[in-house]
């Protein structure tokens, strides 16, 4: 799932309506011996050699001699070796997989026709990883899983990386759908429409120069048998004249259907006659082209923690947490918009378009940066810098506080702030970036008739921001003090008192229900039927007899309102019927909520279909799935680029500790935090 990227990450996540920053703990490890100096993202680390499959991963020329002096070159990672069973594939291992695949009998006749769509570590079994001890045990055998296309056919292959011949083993291929797009396809398909005479004629009729047009490939979902048996994509275009933010200048109604394997234009639909291209004025978001925002100072905090402060013991809570899918359906059923129902992981690839993080903007001054190894469509590895940053942050919240009332005669005022309460695990999603907008003939709301359905909000002259949803589904492989866990729903309801029982007429009662099967654990959040949701280890108890556990705490979220039989909702069925929580027995093959082959799939291999088996989940190795949702009705403040909107959920201990685990932390003192002085002003 790792391929060459740069500008297209911004492009394709803008198509998904927002650049999504997932502030979650990484589900994988990267090489640790990485320094923190920075260089141009175009340096490839091996003499400037390039591959057409990684167009932004290496330098194409010497550059402007007037540019700043070059910085120290980052490590090439050529010599990196795995040190942990879950370390991702190294540069050497990726090269080894490429050699083995190209030599395999299936592909040896034409290795240049072999295209890699994803290549990642085939993780060892959990029991193997958890029993492994650093320094005492050798690494388990290393394997890779490759998803490739060869002469129109999709293949899933296991590749043995141990010493020897290196076996390549075919694995099951999903019944429907195709692998996610690789970056070579995403790049080349941008230019496919310009080879078509009907498309160029449409531009000419609109008075638009082809040199001022940028076209983007858009996944088209699945809407029936007519779209089966060939990989298709739709392309829509924008005017780049006069602004860097060409997304705000759509050429509305012009849609091009393209065969992804041949780049042949199959059909051109032009339904935008009479709709002007919005003006470029006030659309630029670059610094110096728009009003600057005031900077905010960020404090730094104390470092270091222990999992269980009371005992110093390292205890399991979660084996692996990851964002599994991002589903973004737009709410416009018209010809040029109905198919815009993006699956960011399964169609475009989570991380595939990742951009280097910007020091002091994405991450604070004291952050540690990690590089990552990606795989181009021809199977070659390349390294991208500053893909992940790790830092501790002063939260500024009060962890606990107590002031003794004066009537007791005791003068006690204790306040404990929180640097990072490490027993609380907060998963936060921030949405920002550029809206996917629609061109319109309207320039003012007084032109809109009462019965006209714009499917969104008039943001500027001739620009509509279309209503849409975002659903981020997290896969949380919970191991609370071990793998034998259960899901408990603690329902809260009003209990009425009996006649003469009490002056009170009612009270709140909590009732625990242990889910026996998957369907027992499917949760619909309801405001007036509140519950808590616990993952517990029934075999481990506190000293007073409570099972140790953690609870998932929803915050602001949203549920899908689409018809369950609507084609995009079938594919995104993991958001069905307002279900926010699913619990399944651990299955290594069930990682992606939308399935392995999402592109043009029918929704036959999703979290919803897995759960239909209604497998036993009591006292089992469990995976909890949580969907964080957003309804987005655009407003003018989202134009021309939207400010970040955030939501989150928490994992909090519930009887996991014997008492408040942070009582031993001392209160913050004057010299614990830096003193920030206002910057000097000049006249």
Phi, psi and omega in degrees: 000008184247114181223177183298141182210163165187255183302328186293340175298315178295320182298309188283332174282335171295323175299328176280007176086347179194148168283120186259119177257112183263107181270079181230160177291133183300141178271003179218169180250152175239161180307137188272336186271071184238128178278176188248013173286158184239150175223178177302143180291347181274350177293132180259352173081002178217056171081011176085008178292139187233161172232144182295346181276350179230067192295339180249010187267354183210164185279133180266346182200183183281343178084182182285122181295344178276357182291170182297154177304144181293146179268165179305138182290137178289159176301144179280342182067014178300328185261005180300142175231150178291142179240352181222149181304335182258006175302137180292171180300137179273173177302315180298318182292322178296317177299322179295317177299317180301315179299315183294319180293315183293335179269352184291143182306330179297329190238352188296336182292333181206069184300336178289348177267005180267124182236128181271128177256330170203149178212121184210168177296134168274100189297140175298164178300149182304317183298325179292315181296316185287336179270347182290139179236124181300131178086341181253328185243145172289160176295142174297162178306138182266134178225156177235156172241125181243136171248119186227163171239139179215115178051047174085002181243144178264143179223142170244128189225137170266136183235121179278124182257008179288165180300142181126205185287335180076086183290141174245119188242122175296139178243163182301143178251133180305153185290329180223164178089175181228164175296163176298157178295144170267169188291330177298317177296314183300326179285309186293327182290344175298334186258353184302317184300331186290349178273358186256131183293319181296322178296313180296327177294324177296319177297318181297318179298330181273354180074031182252132176284136179300330180291345179258016186244135172240129180247144183236137177281133185235125178299145190247008178069213176213127183224034173126173185301333182298340182257012183265164173071011170204146181277119185240156174210153176249141182241134175231158196231163185219155175268127179267000185293122170087002181201149171282339183265070184290346178299334179278002181235062181290144170270086194294138174087354181264111184231132184242124177267126187232140170281119186292329183281329183250348185063019179280134175280121184264329183198143175239122177249126179234097182250017187254020181302131178089353179263114182288155171284126181303150181291157181280344185301137174066020180257346186281132183252359185289150178299132183094343177254354179215170183296131180288155176257144178295142178283153177242133176282142178236126181280155175252154187240185178286157184245153172101142178199165171237148182300314177238097184301334184287325186241344186075004182282140174271120185239147180281140171234309183218130180284317183203133175236138182206153169279120189267326179199151173234114183252123184230088177271132174270150190254052179227110185274009184284169189306319185272000186228341190301330186275356184279086182221074194288143167244100192293321180286310188281340181255318184250339175093111173299129178085342183299321179256025183300140180255148176301138179287146183260114179305142179073351177246305175282326188221150183286173187302324186269010183291151175257130184256144179236137174273171179218149177265125177248169181233124179283169183296336177272006176090000181279142177276151170210158187249133172249139184271154170054046180279331181225141171236145182236129180201159171258148186223137176288118185280330178078008180264155176277122180281315171202156182210144174210131173236125182282136179297140179300338185292343180277347182080005179251127180267092181232120174226107182239129178228128175242116174279177183234125173278298170206107181287098192288347176277346176260128182247109182260128177250114188242139178239128175244130178254126176210179178116211189245132179293151168273112188248164183241134175285148181212158176281347183283136173242353178206149182295340179288353176268351185271123178286155186303324184267001179287132177255109180274347183062024180175207186237136173287111186266327180202177179303121176067022182230123175246131170269117187279137177297141180202170177242159169231128175232114178256117180257124180259140174252116185241104180276095187275136174223076183285104183052037181126179188270346183274091185239161175225156177257127183238125173262120179257097184276136178248129183212157178288134176243124180274143177277155178281164180302125178076002182287323186198154171300336177283146177263339183203163174205172181263129181241136178256128181238126181271133176231119178272123181288129180271322183228174183302318182292331175298332188264358179287126190242129168252120181287129182225128185299319185261010170229067188290151177211160165252154186233110187249141163253120185234160170253102185292347180269353180240125184237154171285176184294340178260005170101005178276139176293138180287148181190179171228155177236146174269129184244101178293148170243218179294128179211181181214157181240153180291135178253005181287156175297131179303338179269357176296130184310315179294329180287331174298320180286329178257037187295348176290354173252013186299149165050036178064020178286124178254334184233131172234151175227127181231155172291146181303130174216118185303329183278350182260081181248325187255117188300332179267001181100172181283315177253094184271326187299121183058026177282164180261004183083028182271351186224069183232171176306323180295319180288324177299318184288342177298340179289343175053051184287155176296140180227003181282129179056049181232171170284113192248151170240127176257131179249128180233131179254121177259119187244152176226130162267132182236105170262104187301153177225171186295335177293346177276358184253136000271353176217138191272142172291158184294134173244130187236153168208170186199174167218161183243150164249117187237144179294140175226102186064022177284327179251162178284337178197186178305116189283354183248018178298331182282351179285136179278155177297155178291137179251169183306317187270008179284333185239150179291153175261118184262120179263150178294143179292145179294143179256151178238149181274000000 
